[in-house]
Amino acid sequence: MKKFLFLIISVTLFAKSLYIASAANLTYVMPEIKKAFNKKYPNVKINLVLSSSGKLTAQILRGAPYDVFLSANMKYPLKLYKAGIAKMPPRIYARGAICLFSLKYKDISLKNLDKFNIIAISKPKTTPYGKAAIEAFKNAGIYKKIKSKLVFAETIPAVFSYVKSYADVGIVAKSTIYSKNIKSLGTFYYKEINPQLYHPINQGIILLSQKKVAKEFYNFMFSKKVKNILKKYGYDTM
């Protein structure tokens, strides 16, 4: 009888599963969003995959069974919508920003970026934040000077790892600066890059399945609770 009751409890504890594909710039944000969602929906098991938006899009196009996709831009979710994978067009849930970040150098800016030997950014072909970095470099007129000094990471968290190990400066999402991982390091330096130097990083969410729990999470992303979490990590909300 006890084993039977335990089985019932185990099954009902996580009666629903939710599969979420999330852009890696949300690495430090998603744990709080998951916690807040599970407080409201305790019987939902959230399976989260964090990667570059481009790679996640490729997975979804190949049939990966995600229920919700949180992208770092609108381009990739729009691509999925046009491909007929989603019934509703994507919506903007947040707007991101990029910062210069260093553990060694206090005086960092685009004006003096060429004096550093190694500059880490995320790959511009698969990450909107890497694309924004290149755009900012070009509009600031420094791209040719620093092009040979760039090293490319798969994701924004990987850029942080590069800076931690060997890069002089990195271009990271503003949200990185507010993470516990960064603050635990002690002294660090950052400078937000002028947003007029790159197109707005409008991050889009798209619903990929018609599961009730997927719709609940999708709607939850536009709740006041989630907006406050996003703002705490330096995102603008719509």
C-alpha positions as YAML, in Angstrom:
chain: A
units: angstrom
residues:
- id: 1
  name: MET
  ca: [0.00, 0.00, 0.00]
- id: 2
  name: LYS
  ca: [2.84, 2.39, 0.90]
- id: 3
  name: LYS
  ca: [4.60, 1.65, -2.40]
- id: 4
  name: PHE
  ca: [1.36, 2.28, -4.28]
- id: 5
  name: LEU
  ca: [0.86, 5.67, -2.56]
- id: 6
  name: PHE
  ca: [4.48, 6.61, -3.25]
- id: 7
  name: LEU
  ca: [3.96, 5.81, -6.94]
- id: 8
  name: ILE
  ca: [0.86, 8.01, -7.08]
- id: 9
  name: ILE
  ca: [2.69, 10.88, -5.39]
- id: 10
  name: SER
  ca: [5.69, 10.51, -7.71]
- id: 11
  name: VAL
  ca: [3.50, 10.59, -10.83]
- id: 12
  name: THR
  ca: [1.34, 13.49, -9.69]
- id: 13
  name: LEU
  ca: [4.27, 15.55, -8.37]
- id: 14
  name: PHE
  ca: [5.36, 16.26, -11.94]
- id: 15
  name: ALA
  ca: [2.22, 15.41, -13.85]
- id: 16
  name: LYS
  ca: [3.20, 17.71, -16.72]
- id: 17
  name: SER
  ca: [6.48, 18.26, -18.55]
- id: 18
  name: LEU
  ca: [7.51, 21.44, -20.33]
- id: 19
  name: TYR
  ca: [10.41, 21.63, -22.77]
- id: 20
  name: ILE
  ca: [11.89, 25.09, -23.18]
- id: 21
  name: ALA
  ca: [14.62, 26.20, -25.56]
- id: 22
  name: SER
  ca: [16.27, 29.37, -24.29]
- id: 23
  name: ALA
  ca: [18.92, 31.73, -25.60]
- id: 24
  name: ALA
  ca: [22.07, 31.48, -23.48]
- id: 25
  name: ASN
  ca: [21.98, 35.15, -22.49]
- id: 26
  name: LEU
  ca: [19.13, 34.10, -20.15]
- id: 27
  name: THR
  ca: [21.35, 31.60, -18.32]
- id: 28
  name: TYR
  ca: [21.36, 33.64, -15.12]
- id: 29
  name: VAL
  ca: [17.71, 34.69, -15.39]
- id: 30
  name: MET
  ca: [15.92, 31.43, -16.15]
- id: 31
  name: PRO
  ca: [16.44, 29.82, -12.73]
- id: 32
  name: GLU
  ca: [14.41, 32.64, -11.13]
- id: 33
  name: ILE
  ca: [11.73, 32.47, -13.81]
- id: 34
  name: LYS
  ca: [11.50, 28.69, -13.40]
- id: 35
  name: LYS
  ca: [11.21, 29.04, -9.64]
- id: 36
  name: ALA
  ca: [8.47, 31.65, -9.95]
- id: 37
  name: PHE
  ca: [6.56, 29.55, -12.47]
- id: 38
  name: ASN
  ca: [6.80, 26.41, -10.33]
- id: 39
  name: LYS
  ca: [5.53, 28.34, -7.34]
- id: 40
  name: LYS
  ca: [2.36, 28.99, -9.32]
- id: 41
  name: TYR
  ca: [2.34, 25.61, -11.13]
- id: 42
  name: PRO
  ca: [4.10, 23.17, -8.75]
- id: 43
  name: ASN
  ca: [3.22, 20.03, -10.71]
- id: 44
  name: VAL
  ca: [5.13, 21.07, -13.86]
- id: 45
  name: LYS
  ca: [8.61, 19.74, -14.59]
- id: 46
  name: ILE
  ca: [10.54, 22.27, -16.68]
- id: 47
  name: ASN
  ca: [13.20, 20.82, -18.96]
- id: 48
  name: LEU
  ca: [15.44, 23.68, -20.04]
- id: 49
  name: VAL
  ca: [18.02, 23.73, -22.84]
- id: 50
  name: LEU
  ca: [20.29, 26.78, -23.08]
- id: 51
  name: SER
  ca: [22.27, 27.47, -26.25]
- id: 52
  name: SER
  ca: [22.77, 30.03, -28.99]
- id: 53
  name: SER
  ca: [19.57, 31.17, -30.69]
- id: 54
  name: GLY
  ca: [20.86, 30.04, -34.07]
- id: 55
  name: LYS
  ca: [21.66, 26.52, -32.90]
- id: 56
  name: LEU
  ca: [18.33, 26.16, -31.12]
- id: 57
  name: THR
  ca: [16.52, 27.28, -34.26]
- id: 58
  name: ALA
  ca: [18.38, 24.67, -36.30]
- id: 59
  name: GLN
  ca: [17.37, 21.99, -33.77]
- id: 60
  name: ILE
  ca: [13.72, 23.04, -33.93]
- id: 61
  name: LEU
  ca: [13.74, 23.02, -37.74]
- id: 62
  name: ARG
  ca: [15.09, 19.46, -37.55]
- id: 63
  name: GLY
  ca: [12.20, 18.43, -35.29]
- id: 64
  name: ALA
  ca: [13.41, 19.01, -31.73]
- id: 65
  name: PRO
  ca: [10.23, 18.77, -29.58]
- id: 66
  name: TYR
  ca: [10.43, 22.06, -27.69]
- id: 67
  name: ASP
  ca: [7.21, 23.63, -26.43]
- id: 68
  name: VAL
  ca: [8.45, 27.23, -26.11]
- id: 69
  name: PHE
  ca: [11.42, 29.05, -27.64]
- id: 70
  name: LEU
  ca: [12.94, 32.12, -25.98]
- id: 71
  name: SER
  ca: [15.23, 33.69, -28.55]
- id: 72
  name: ALA
  ca: [17.76, 36.51, -28.25]
- id: 73
  name: ASN
  ca: [16.18, 38.24, -31.23]
- id: 74
  name: MET
  ca: [13.04, 38.23, -33.39]
- id: 75
  name: LYS
  ca: [14.72, 36.92, -36.55]
- id: 76
  name: TYR
  ca: [14.93, 33.29, -35.51]
- id: 77
  name: PRO
  ca: [11.40, 32.88, -34.09]
- id: 78
  name: LEU
  ca: [10.02, 34.67, -37.16]
- id: 79
  name: LYS
  ca: [11.86, 32.12, -39.28]
- id: 80
  name: LEU
  ca: [10.10, 29.33, -37.41]
- id: 81
  name: TYR
  ca: [6.73, 31.03, -37.81]
- id: 82
  name: LYS
  ca: [7.22, 31.47, -41.55]
- id: 83
  name: ALA
  ca: [8.21, 27.81, -41.77]
- id: 84
  name: GLY
  ca: [4.81, 26.89, -40.34]
- id: 85
  name: ILE
  ca: [6.19, 25.39, -37.14]
- id: 86
  name: ALA
  ca: [4.27, 27.84, -34.95]
- id: 87
  name: LYS
  ca: [0.66, 28.96, -35.36]
- id: 88
  name: MET
  ca: [1.11, 32.38, -33.75]
- id: 89
  name: PRO
  ca: [3.78, 34.95, -34.65]
- id: 90
  name: PRO
  ca: [6.45, 35.67, -32.02]
- id: 91
  name: ARG
  ca: [6.19, 38.49, -29.47]
- id: 92
  name: ILE
  ca: [8.89, 40.63, -27.91]
- id: 93
  name: TYR
  ca: [9.28, 39.83, -24.22]
- id: 94
  name: ALA
  ca: [12.45, 41.82, -23.46]
- id: 95
  name: ARG
  ca: [15.09, 44.10, -24.93]
- id: 96
  name: GLY
  ca: [18.73, 43.40, -24.19]
- id: 97
  name: ALA
  ca: [21.90, 45.49, -24.18]
- id: 98
  name: ILE
  ca: [25.63, 44.84, -24.53]
- id: 99
  name: CYS
  ca: [28.49, 45.84, -22.24]
- id: 100
  name: LEU
  ca: [32.25, 45.84, -22.24]
- id: 101
  name: PHE
  ca: [33.45, 43.61, -19.40]
- id: 102
  name: SER
  ca: [36.87, 42.97, -17.86]
- id: 103
  name: LEU
  ca: [38.34, 41.46, -14.72]
- id: 104
  name: LYS
  ca: [41.71, 43.16, -15.22]
- id: 105
  name: TYR
  ca: [41.22, 46.63, -16.67]
- id: 106
  name: LYS
  ca: [39.20, 49.47, -15.22]
- id: 107
  name: ASP
  ca: [39.59, 51.88, -18.13]
- id: 108
  name: ILE
  ca: [37.60, 50.14, -20.87]
- id: 109
  name: SER
  ca: [35.73, 51.83, -23.70]
- id: 110
  name: LEU
  ca: [35.27, 51.49, -27.44]
- id: 111
  name: LYS
  ca: [37.71, 54.38, -27.89]
- id: 112
  name: ASN
  ca: [40.62, 52.48, -26.34]
- id: 113
  name: LEU
  ca: [39.58, 48.93, -27.23]
- id: 114
  name: ASP
  ca: [42.39, 48.62, -29.79]
- id: 115
  name: LYS
  ca: [45.02, 48.72, -27.01]
- id: 116
  name: PHE
  ca: [43.93, 45.30, -25.73]
- id: 117
  name: ASN
  ca: [45.29, 42.07, -27.19]
- id: 118
  name: ILE
  ca: [42.36, 39.67, -26.84]
- id: 119
  name: ILE
  ca: [38.70, 40.68, -27.16]
- id: 120
  name: ALA
  ca: [36.04, 38.00, -26.71]
- id: 121
  name: ILE
  ca: [32.57, 38.13, -28.26]
- id: 122
  name: SER
  ca: [29.93, 35.52, -29.00]
- id: 123
  name: LYS
  ca: [29.67, 34.25, -32.57]
- id: 124
  name: PRO
  ca: [27.83, 36.85, -34.68]
- id: 125
  name: LYS
  ca: [26.41, 34.23, -37.07]
- id: 126
  name: THR
  ca: [24.46, 32.41, -34.38]
- id: 127
  name: THR
  ca: [24.13, 34.90, -31.50]
- id: 128
  name: PRO
  ca: [22.32, 38.26, -31.77]
- id: 129
  name: TYR
  ca: [24.58, 39.69, -29.05]
- id: 130
  name: GLY
  ca: [27.67, 38.87, -31.08]
- id: 131
  name: LYS
  ca: [26.04, 40.43, -34.13]
- id: 132
  name: ALA
  ca: [25.28, 43.57, -32.09]
- id: 133
  name: ALA
  ca: [28.92, 43.73, -30.97]
- id: 134
  name: ILE
  ca: [30.22, 43.67, -34.56]
- id: 135
  name: GLU
  ca: [27.64, 46.28, -35.54]
- id: 136
  name: ALA
  ca: [28.77, 48.54, -32.67]
- id: 137
  name: PHE
  ca: [32.43, 48.13, -33.63]
- id: 138
  name: LYS
  ca: [31.71, 49.10, -37.23]
- id: 139
  name: ASN
  ca: [29.54, 52.09, -36.34]
- id: 140
  name: ALA
  ca: [32.16, 53.28, -33.87]
- id: 141
  name: GLY
  ca: [34.77, 53.07, -36.64]
- id: 142
  name: ILE
  ca: [37.05, 50.61, -34.79]
- id: 143
  name: TYR
  ca: [36.28, 47.27, -36.43]
- id: 144
  name: LYS
  ca: [39.29, 47.19, -38.75]
- id: 145
  name: LYS
  ca: [41.61, 48.06, -35.86]
- id: 146
  name: ILE
  ca: [40.42, 45.25, -33.61]
- id: 147
  name: LYS
  ca: [39.28, 42.58, -36.10]
- id: 148
  name: SER
  ca: [42.47, 40.51, -35.69]
- id: 149
  name: LYS
  ca: [42.12, 40.58, -31.88]
- id: 150
  name: LEU
  ca: [38.66, 39.05, -31.74]
- id: 151
  name: VAL
  ca: [38.06, 35.55, -30.39]
- id: 152
  name: PHE
  ca: [34.64, 33.96, -30.73]
- id: 153
  name: ALA
  ca: [32.70, 32.03, -28.11]
- id: 154
  name: GLU
  ca: [29.62, 29.89, -28.68]
- id: 155
  name: THR
  ca: [27.46, 31.81, -26.18]
- id: 156
  name: ILE
  ca: [27.43, 34.82, -23.85]
- id: 157
  name: PRO
  ca: [28.26, 32.69, -20.76]
- id: 158
  name: ALA
  ca: [31.19, 31.29, -22.75]
- id: 159
  name: VAL
  ca: [32.42, 34.86, -23.37]
- id: 160
  name: PHE
  ca: [32.50, 35.32, -19.61]
- id: 161
  name: SER
  ca: [34.57, 32.12, -19.31]
- id: 162
  name: TYR
  ca: [37.02, 33.46, -21.91]
- id: 163
  name: VAL
  ca: [37.46, 36.68, -19.95]
- id: 164
  name: LYS
  ca: [37.87, 34.74, -16.74]
- id: 165
  name: SER
  ca: [40.63, 32.60, -18.23]
- id: 166
  name: TYR
  ca: [42.58, 34.63, -20.79]
- id: 167
  name: ALA
  ca: [40.77, 37.42, -22.69]
- id: 168
  name: ASP
  ca: [41.45, 41.04, -21.72]
- id: 169
  name: VAL
  ca: [37.94, 42.27, -22.50]
- id: 170
  name: GLY
  ca: [34.65, 40.69, -23.49]
- id: 171
  name: ILE
  ca: [31.36, 41.90, -24.91]
- id: 172
  name: VAL
  ca: [28.60, 40.43, -22.78]
- id: 173
  name: ALA
  ca: [24.87, 40.84, -22.30]
- id: 174
  name: LYS
  ca: [24.07, 43.47, -19.70]
- id: 175
  name: SER
  ca: [22.21, 40.78, -17.75]
- id: 176
  name: THR
  ca: [25.55, 39.07, -17.07]
- id: 177
  name: ILE
  ca: [26.63, 41.98, -14.87]
- id: 178
  name: TYR
  ca: [23.74, 41.36, -12.48]
- id: 179
  name: SER
  ca: [24.30, 37.63, -12.06]
- id: 180
  name: LYS
  ca: [25.45, 36.04, -8.81]
- id: 181
  name: ASN
  ca: [28.28, 34.32, -10.70]
- id: 182
  name: ILE
  ca: [29.81, 37.66, -11.63]
- id: 183
  name: LYS
  ca: [29.27, 39.32, -8.28]
- id: 184
  name: SER
  ca: [30.94, 36.40, -6.51]
- id: 185
  name: LEU
  ca: [34.20, 37.24, -8.29]
- id: 186
  name: GLY
  ca: [34.61, 40.46, -6.34]
- id: 187
  name: THR
  ca: [36.15, 43.27, -8.39]
- id: 188
  name: PHE
  ca: [35.19, 43.57, -12.04]
- id: 189
  name: TYR
  ca: [34.74, 46.40, -14.51]
- id: 190
  name: TYR
  ca: [32.13, 47.09, -17.14]
- id: 191
  name: LYS
  ca: [30.85, 49.84, -19.39]
- id: 192
  name: GLU
  ca: [27.58, 49.78, -21.28]
- id: 193
  name: ILE
  ca: [27.94, 50.31, -25.02]
- id: 194
  name: ASN
  ca: [25.92, 53.16, -26.52]
- id: 195
  name: PRO
  ca: [22.68, 51.50, -27.75]
- id: 196
  name: GLN
  ca: [22.59, 53.89, -30.70]
- id: 197
  name: LEU
  ca: [25.55, 51.99, -32.16]
- id: 198
  name: TYR
  ca: [23.55, 48.81, -32.79]
- id: 199
  name: HIS
  ca: [20.02, 47.79, -33.65]
- id: 200
  name: PRO
  ca: [17.76, 47.11, -30.65]
- id: 201
  name: ILE
  ca: [18.13, 43.56, -29.35]
- id: 202
  name: ASN
  ca: [14.45, 42.68, -29.25]
- id: 203
  name: GLN
  ca: [14.18, 39.22, -27.76]
- id: 204
  name: GLY
  ca: [11.28, 37.15, -29.05]
- id: 205
  name: ILE
  ca: [9.27, 34.28, -27.63]
- id: 206
  name: ILE
  ca: [7.30, 31.83, -29.74]
- id: 207
  name: LEU
  ca: [4.86, 29.09, -28.78]
- id: 208
  name: LEU
  ca: [5.75, 25.84, -30.53]
- id: 209
  name: SER
  ca: [3.08, 23.50, -29.17]
- id: 210
  name: GLN
  ca: [-0.55, 23.69, -28.19]
- id: 211
  name: LYS
  ca: [-0.07, 22.02, -24.82]
- id: 212
  name: LYS
  ca: [-1.95, 23.81, -22.07]
- id: 213
  name: VAL
  ca: [1.16, 24.02, -19.88]
- id: 214
  name: ALA
  ca: [3.10, 25.59, -22.78]
- id: 215
  name: LYS
  ca: [0.45, 28.29, -23.16]
- id: 216
  name: GLU
  ca: [0.55, 28.89, -19.40]
- id: 217
  name: PHE
  ca: [4.31, 29.44, -19.50]
- id: 218
  name: TYR
  ca: [4.05, 31.62, -22.60]
- id: 219
  name: ASN
  ca: [1.50, 33.88, -20.87]
- id: 220
  name: PHE
  ca: [3.53, 33.83, -17.65]
- id: 221
  name: MET
  ca: [6.47, 35.40, -19.51]
- id: 222
  name: PHE
  ca: [4.39, 38.57, -19.88]
- id: 223
  name: SER
  ca: [3.32, 38.70, -16.24]
- id: 224
  name: LYS
  ca: [4.36, 41.45, -13.86]
- id: 225
  name: LYS
  ca: [6.39, 38.89, -11.91]
- id: 226
  name: VAL
  ca: [8.58, 37.97, -14.87]
- id: 227
  name: LYS
  ca: [8.90, 41.57, -16.01]
- id: 228
  name: ASN
  ca: [10.28, 42.47, -12.58]
- id: 229
  name: ILE
  ca: [12.78, 39.61, -12.77]
- id: 230
  name: LEU
  ca: [13.92, 40.70, -16.23]
- id: 231
  name: LYS
  ca: [14.29, 44.31, -15.12]
- id: 232
  name: LYS
  ca: [16.39, 43.17, -12.16]
- id: 233
  name: TYR
  ca: [18.85, 41.69, -14.65]
- id: 234
  name: GLY
  ca: [19.08, 44.81, -16.76]
- id: 235
  name: TYR
  ca: [16.56, 44.01, -19.48]
- id: 236
  name: ASP
  ca: [13.94, 46.45, -20.71]
- id: 237
  name: THR
  ca: [10.45, 45.01, -20.95]
- id: 238
  name: MET
  ca: [7.69, 45.88, -23.38]
...
